[in-house]
Amino acid sequence: MSLWGWVLIGGASWLAVSVLVGLALTTILSRMSLELSDLIDHEGWAVAPLMRTVGSAEEVVANKEVSESLGRPGLGRGRRYV
C-alpha cells in the first residue's frame, strides 16, 4: 500500500474517532443537563401574571377626576403650580 493510502486511512479513522467522541460527550452532557434542570425549583414570581388587570373605563375616568380635583394632574400633563 502506498504512503497516500495510509494517510487516507489515518485521516478517515481520525475523523471517525472524533465524531464518536463528540457524540459520547453530547450524550453525557445532555443527561447531566436534564438531571440538573429537574433539581432547579421554579420560583413563584416567575409564573405570576405580568400585569395587574385594569379596571373598567368608568373606574379610570373616576380616578382621573378625583386626582384632578385634588390638584394632581394626570401623567404626561406636567406639574401644575399654584
ZAROGU-911977 format. One record per residue: residue in three letters; residue number from 1; x, y, z of N, C-alpha, C in turn. Coordinates in pm, whole numbers, plus 50000, padded with zeros to 5 digits. Example, Ala and Ser with C-alpha at 12.3 -4.5 7.8 and 13.67 -1.06 7.14 Angstrom:
BEGIN
<site code="Ala" pos="1" n_px="51319" n_py="49431" n_pz="50780" ca_px="51230" ca_py="49550" ca_pz="50780" c_px="51320" c_py="49670" c_pz="50780"/>
<site code="Ser" pos="2" n_px="51285" n_py="49775" n_pz="50708" ca_px="51367" ca_py="49894" ca_pz="50714" c_px="51290" c_py="50003" c_pz="50787"/>
This chain:
BEGIN
<site code="Met" pos="1" n_px="50087" n_py="49883" n_pz="50000" ca_px="50000" ca_py="50000" ca_pz="50000" c_px="50091" c_py="50122" c_pz="50000"/>
<site code="Ser" pos="2" n_px="50051" n_py="50223" n_pz="49927" ca_px="50135" ca_py="50342" ca_pz="49916" c_px="50120" c_py="50430" c_pz="50040"/>
<site code="Leu" pos="3" n_px="50205" n_py="50529" n_pz="50048" ca_px="50203" ca_py="50621" ca_pz="50162" c_px="50072" c_py="50698" c_pz="50167"/>
<site code="Trp" pos="4" n_px="50020" n_py="50740" n_pz="50051" ca_px="49895" ca_py="50817" ca_pz="50048" c_px="49776" c_py="50732" c_pz="50092"/>
<site code="Gly" pos="5" n_px="49780" n_py="50606" n_pz="50071" ca_px="49674" ca_py="50517" ca_pz="50118" c_px="49669" c_py="50514" c_pz="50270"/>
<site code="Trp" pos="6" n_px="49788" n_py="50503" n_pz="50332" ca_px="49795" ca_py="50505" ca_pz="50478" c_px="49752" c_py="50641" c_pz="50533"/>
<site code="Val" pos="7" n_px="49786" n_py="50748" n_pz="50464" ca_px="49744" ca_py="50882" ca_pz="50509" c_px="49592" c_py="50894" c_pz="50504"/>
<site code="Leu" pos="8" n_px="49531" n_py="50842" n_pz="50398" ca_px="49383" ca_py="50847" ca_pz="50387" c_px="49317" c_py="50761" c_pz="50494"/>
<site code="Ile" pos="9" n_px="49373" n_py="50644" n_pz="50520" ca_px="49317" ca_py="50557" ca_pz="50625" c_px="49330" c_py="50625" c_pz="50762"/>
<site code="Gly" pos="10" n_px="49445" n_py="50685" n_pz="50788" ca_px="49466" ca_py="50754" ca_pz="50916" c_px="49373" c_py="50873" c_pz="50931"/>
<site code="Gly" pos="11" n_px="49355" n_py="50951" n_pz="50825" ca_px="49264" ca_py="51067" ca_pz="50831" c_px="49120" c_py="51026" c_pz="50852"/>
<site code="Ala" pos="12" n_px="49078" n_py="50921" n_pz="50783" ca_px="48940" ca_py="50872" ca_pz="50797" c_px="48917" c_py="50818" c_pz="50938"/>
<site code="Ser" pos="13" n_px="49015" n_py="50744" n_pz="50990" ca_px="48998" ca_py="50692" ca_pz="51126" c_px="48999" c_py="50804" c_pz="51229"/>
<site code="Trp" pos="14" n_px="49080" n_py="50906" n_pz="51207" ca_px="49083" ca_py="51022" ca_pz="51297" c_px="48947" c_py="51092" c_pz="51296"/>
<site code="Leu" pos="15" n_px="48891" n_py="51109" n_pz="51180" ca_px="48759" ca_py="51172" ca_pz="51168" c_px="48652" c_py="51087" c_pz="51238"/>
<site code="Ala" pos="16" n_px="48656" n_py="50954" n_pz="51217" ca_px="48556" ca_py="50867" ca_pz="51278" c_px="48567" c_py="50869" c_pz="51430"/>
<site code="Val" pos="17" n_px="48689" n_py="50864" n_pz="51482" ca_px="48706" ca_py="50865" ca_pz="51628" c_px="48660" c_py="50998" c_pz="51686"/>
<site code="Ser" pos="18" n_px="48691" n_py="51110" n_pz="51621" ca_px="48650" ca_py="51240" ca_pz="51674" c_px="48498" c_py="51254" c_pz="51673"/>
<site code="Val" pos="19" n_px="48430" n_py="51203" n_pz="51572" ca_px="48284" ca_py="51208" ca_pz="51568" c_px="48225" c_py="51122" c_pz="51679"/>
<site code="Leu" pos="20" n_px="48280" n_py="51004" n_pz="51701" ca_px="48228" ca_py="50916" ca_pz="51807" c_px="48250" c_py="50976" c_pz="51945"/>
<site code="Val" pos="21" n_px="48365" n_py="51036" n_pz="51968" ca_px="48391" ca_py="51101" ca_pz="52097" c_px="48296" c_py="51220" c_pz="52116"/>
<site code="Gly" pos="22" n_px="48270" n_py="51296" n_pz="52010" ca_px="48177" ca_py="51408" ca_pz="52018" c_px="48036" c_py="51362" c_pz="52052"/>
<site code="Leu" pos="23" n_px="47992" n_py="51254" n_pz="51990" ca_px="47859" ca_py="51201" ca_pz="52021" c_px="47851" c_py="51150" c_pz="52164"/>
<site code="Ala" pos="24" n_px="47957" n_py="51087" n_pz="52211" ca_px="47957" ca_py="51039" ca_pz="52350" c_px="47951" c_py="51156" c_pz="52447"/>
<site code="Leu" pos="25" n_px="48028" n_py="51262" n_pz="52421" ca_px="48023" ca_py="51380" ca_pz="52508" c_px="47886" c_py="51447" c_pz="52504"/>
<site code="Thr" pos="26" n_px="47826" n_py="51452" n_pz="52387" ca_px="47693" ca_py="51512" ca_pz="52374" c_px="47590" c_py="51434" c_pz="52456"/>
<site code="Thr" pos="27" n_px="47598" n_py="51304" n_pz="52452" ca_px="47505" ca_py="51221" ca_pz="52529" c_px="47523" c_py="51243" c_pz="52679"/>
<site code="Ile" pos="28" n_px="47647" n_py="51246" n_pz="52723" ca_px="47674" ca_py="51264" ca_pz="52866" c_px="47627" c_py="51401" c_pz="52913"/>
<site code="Leu" pos="29" n_px="47659" n_py="51505" n_pz="52836" ca_px="47621" ca_py="51641" ca_pz="52876" c_px="47470" c_py="51662" c_pz="52871"/>
<site code="Ser" pos="30" n_px="47402" n_py="51599" n_pz="52776" ca_px="47256" ca_py="51616" ca_pz="52770" c_px="47189" c_py="51548" c_pz="52890"/>
<site code="Arg" pos="31" n_px="47239" n_py="51432" n_pz="52931" ca_px="47184" ca_py="51366" ca_pz="53050" c_px="47207" c_py="51451" c_pz="53174"/>
<site code="Met" pos="32" n_px="47327" n_py="51508" n_pz="53184" ca_px="47357" ca_py="51594" ca_pz="53300" c_px="47266" c_py="51716" c_pz="53303"/>
<site code="Ser" pos="33" n_px="47242" n_py="51778" n_pz="53188" ca_px="47158" ca_py="51898" ca_pz="53186" c_px="47013" c_py="51865" c_pz="53218"/>
<site code="Leu" pos="34" n_px="46965" n_py="51750" n_pz="53174" ca_px="46827" ca_py="51711" ca_pz="53207" c_px="46812" c_py="51687" c_pz="53356"/>
<site code="Glu" pos="35" n_px="46908" n_py="51622" n_pz="53417" ca_px="46901" ca_py="51598" ca_pz="53561" c_px="46917" c_py="51727" c_pz="53640"/>
<site code="Leu" pos="36" n_px="46999" n_py="51817" n_pz="53592" ca_px="47018" ca_py="51945" ca_pz="53660" c_px="46892" c_py="52030" c_pz="53653"/>
<site code="Ser" pos="37" n_px="46824" n_py="52029" n_pz="53539" ca_px="46702" ca_py="52108" ca_pz="53527" c_px="46592" c_py="52054" c_pz="53618"/>
<site code="Asp" pos="38" n_px="46594" n_py="51926" n_pz="53650" ca_px="46496" ca_py="51871" ca_pz="53743" c_px="46523" c_py="51915" c_pz="53886"/>
<site code="Leu" pos="39" n_px="46647" n_py="51950" n_pz="53918" ca_px="46682" ca_py="51992" ca_pz="54053" c_px="46643" c_py="52137" c_pz="54083"/>
<site code="Ile" pos="40" n_px="46630" n_py="52217" n_pz="53979" ca_px="46602" ca_py="52359" ca_pz="53998" c_px="46455" c_py="52377" c_pz="54033"/>
<site code="Asp" pos="41" n_px="46429" n_py="52450" n_pz="54143" ca_px="46292" ca_py="52482" ca_pz="54182" c_px="46249" c_py="52607" c_pz="54107"/>
<site code="His" pos="42" n_px="46130" n_py="52603" n_pz="54055" ca_px="46076" ca_py="52719" ca_pz="53985" c_px="46015" c_py="52814" c_pz="54088"/>
<site code="Glu" pos="43" n_px="46057" n_py="52938" n_pz="54082" ca_px="46009" ca_py="53038" ca_pz="54178" c_px="45865" c_py="53076" c_pz="54146"/>
<site code="Gly" pos="44" n_px="45791" n_py="53112" n_pz="54249" ca_px="45652" ca_py="53151" ca_pz="54230" c_px="45638" c_py="53281" c_pz="54152"/>
<site code="Trp" pos="45" n_px="45732" n_py="53373" n_pz="54168" ca_px="45722" ca_py="53500" ca_pz="54097" c_px="45747" c_py="53482" c_pz="53948"/>
<site code="Ala" pos="46" n_px="45809" n_py="53373" n_pz="53910" ca_px="45839" ca_py="53352" ca_pz="53768" c_px="45713" c_py="53315" c_pz="53690"/>
<site code="Val" pos="47" n_px="45612" n_py="53265" n_pz="53758" ca_px="45489" ca_py="53226" ca_pz="53690" c_px="45375" c_py="53322" c_pz="53721"/>
<site code="Ala" pos="48" n_px="45402" n_py="53432" n_pz="53792" ca_px="45299" ca_py="53529" ca_pz="53825" c_px="45258" c_py="53606" c_pz="53699"/>
<site code="Pro" pos="49" n_px="45137" n_py="53658" n_pz="53697" ca_px="45095" ca_py="53738" ca_pz="53581" c_px="45183" c_py="53863" c_pz="53567"/>
<site code="Leu" pos="50" n_px="45204" n_py="53905" n_pz="53446" ca_px="45295" ca_py="54017" ca_pz="53421" c_px="45234" c_py="54151" c_pz="53457"/>
<site code="Met" pos="51" n_px="45105" n_py="54168" n_pz="53440" ca_px="45041" ca_py="54297" ca_pz="53468" c_px="44918" c_py="54274" c_pz="53554"/>
<site code="Arg" pos="52" n_px="44887" n_py="54374" n_pz="53630" ca_px="44760" ca_py="54364" ca_pz="53702" c_px="44650" c_py="54408" c_pz="53607"/>
<site code="Thr" pos="53" n_px="44532" n_py="54361" n_pz="53632" ca_px="44422" ca_py="54393" ca_pz="53542" c_px="44376" c_py="54535" c_pz="53567"/>
<site code="Val" pos="54" n_px="44349" n_py="54604" n_pz="53461" ca_px="44300" ca_py="54741" ca_pz="53470" c_px="44148" c_py="54735" c_pz="53483"/>
<site code="Gly" pos="55" n_px="44095" n_py="54822" n_pz="53568" ca_px="43951" ca_py="54823" ca_pz="53590" c_px="43875" c_py="54873" c_pz="53467"/>
<site code="Ser" pos="56" n_px="43748" n_py="54892" n_pz="53483" ca_px="43665" ca_py="54935" ca_pz="53371" c_px="43696" c_py="55080" c_pz="53334"/>
<site code="Ala" pos="57" n_px="43645" n_py="55124" n_pz="53222" ca_px="43671" ca_py="55260" ca_pz="53175" c_px="43613" c_py="55363" c_pz="53271"/>
<site code="Glu" pos="58" n_px="43499" n_py="55331" n_pz="53333" ca_px="43439" ca_py="55424" ca_pz="53429" c_px="43530" c_py="55444" c_pz="53550"/>
<site code="Glu" pos="59" n_px="43596" n_py="55337" n_pz="53595" ca_px="43689" ca_py="55349" ca_pz="53707" c_px="43805" c_py="55439" c_pz="53672"/>
<site code="Val" pos="60" n_px="43858" n_py="55423" n_pz="53552" ca_px="43973" ca_py="55504" ca_pz="53510" c_px="43935" c_py="55650" c_pz="53503"/>
<site code="Val" pos="61" n_px="43816" n_py="55680" n_pz="53449" ca_px="43770" ca_py="55818" ca_pz="53440" c_px="43745" c_py="55874" c_pz="53579"/>
<site code="Ala" pos="62" n_px="43686" n_py="55794" n_pz="53668" ca_px="43659" ca_py="55841" ca_pz="53804" c_px="43790" c_py="55869" c_pz="53878"/>
<site code="Asn" pos="63" n_px="43888" n_py="55785" n_pz="53863" ca_px="44017" ca_py="55807" ca_pz="53927" c_px="44085" c_py="55933" c_pz="53873"/>
<site code="Lys" pos="64" n_px="44072" n_py="55957" n_pz="53745" ca_px="44131" ca_py="56077" ca_pz="53684" c_px="44063" c_py="56202" c_pz="53738"/>
<site code="Glu" pos="65" n_px="43931" n_py="56198" n_pz="53750" ca_px="43859" ca_py="56315" ca_pz="53801" c_px="43896" c_py="56342" c_pz="53947"/>
<site code="Val" pos="66" n_px="43910" n_py="56239" n_pz="54027" ca_px="43947" ca_py="56257" ca_pz="54167" c_px="44087" c_py="56315" c_pz="54177"/>
<site code="Ser" pos="67" n_px="44181" n_py="56264" n_pz="54097" ca_px="44317" ca_py="56315" ca_pz="54105" c_px="44325" c_py="56459" c_pz="54058"/>
<site code="Glu" pos="68" n_px="44246" n_py="56497" n_pz="53958" ca_px="44247" ca_py="56636" ca_pz="53913" c_px="44182" c_py="56728" c_pz="54016"/>
<site code="Ser" pos="69" n_px="44078" n_py="56679" n_pz="54086" ca_px="44014" ca_py="56762" ca_pz="54187" c_px="44105" c_py="56784" c_pz="54308"/>
<site code="Leu" pos="70" n_px="44197" n_py="56691" n_pz="54331" ca_px="44291" ca_py="56706" ca_pz="54440" c_px="44414" c_py="56788" c_pz="54400"/>
<site code="Gly" pos="71" n_px="44418" n_py="56833" n_pz="54276" ca_px="44529" ca_py="56913" ca_pz="54231" c_px="44647" c_py="56831" c_pz="54181"/>
<site code="Arg" pos="72" n_px="44622" n_py="56705" n_pz="54151" ca_px="44727" ca_py="56619" ca_pz="54098" c_px="44698" c_py="56595" c_pz="53950"/>
<site code="Pro" pos="73" n_px="44773" n_py="56656" n_pz="53864" ca_px="44746" ca_py="56637" ca_pz="53721" c_px="44778" c_py="56494" c_pz="53678"/>
<site code="Gly" pos="74" n_px="44719" n_py="56454" n_pz="53569" ca_px="44744" ca_py="56320" ca_pz="53516" c_px="44883" c_py="56309" c_pz="53460"/>
<site code="Leu" pos="75" n_px="44919" n_py="56187" n_pz="53423" ca_px="45052" ca_py="56164" ca_pz="53369" c_px="45068" c_py="56234" c_pz="53235"/>
<site code="Gly" pos="76" n_px="45185" n_py="56288" n_pz="53211" ca_px="45216" ca_py="56348" ca_pz="53083" c_px="45166" c_py="56491" c_pz="53069"/>
<site code="Arg" pos="77" n_px="45105" n_py="56545" n_pz="53171" ca_px="45050" ca_py="56681" ca_pz="53160" c_px="45139" c_py="56782" c_pz="53230"/>
<site code="Gly" pos="78" n_px="45245" n_py="56739" n_pz="53292" ca_px="45334" ca_py="56832" ca_pz="53360" c_px="45283" c_py="56867" c_pz="53499"/>
<site code="Arg" pos="79" n_px="45358" n_py="56946" n_pz="53571" ca_px="45316" ca_py="56985" ca_pz="53706" c_px="45237" c_py="57115" c_pz="53700"/>
<site code="Arg" pos="80" n_px="45140" n_py="57125" n_pz="53788" ca_px="45060" ca_py="57246" ca_pz="53797" c_px="45099" c_py="57317" c_pz="53925"/>
<site code="Tyr" pos="81" n_px="45155" n_py="57435" n_pz="53910" ca_px="45199" ca_py="57512" ca_pz="54027" c_px="45090" c_py="57609" c_pz="54065"/>
<site code="Val" pos="82" n_px="45063" n_py="57622" n_pz="54196" ca_px="44958" ca_py="57712" ca_pz="54245" c_px="45018" c_py="57840" c_pz="54290"/>
